[in-house]
Amino acid sequence: MAPFREFELLSGVKILLGKSAESNEDLVSQVMPTETVLHTVMPGSPFCKIKCENPTKVEIKEAAIYTAKYSQDWRDNKKDVSVHVFRGADIYKEKKMKLGTFHVKKFDVVKVKKADIRNLEENLEKQIK
């Protein structure tokens, strides 16, 4: 199994984020139909799995900030990032799709503000020191 990034939200709920196409593929293969998953609107982001049955709006927002922080969209543009939020049941893959790539049937969009990502980066740096 490929390694994932693992974080604990303020509520104590854990989230897992893919690190590569391979780990995204592994992560999505483990998602249950009722679990909540996130991915940026733009390609090049980790899939994020929230490890609880019915996450709150606050938990979804916090998970979206982590998803945005580790995305290519944030790395390349350093501005607000839009993140799709969906259930495992809405993910599907067609045979010819690249490794780590999926389609989603239904989703909501959460807009993650630049300031929220910067705050997360500062907090992560403090934890390292």
Secondary structure as UniProt FT lines:
FT   STRAND          5..8
FT   TURN            10..11
FT   STRAND          14..17
FT   HELIX           21..29
FT   TURN            33..34
FT   STRAND          36..40
FT   STRAND          48..50
FT   HELIX           57..69
FT   HELIX           72..77
FT   STRAND          81..87
FT   HELIX           88..90
FT   STRAND          91..92
FT   TURN            95..96
FT   TURN            99..100
FT   STRAND          103..104
FT   STRAND          108..112
FT   HELIX           114..128
//
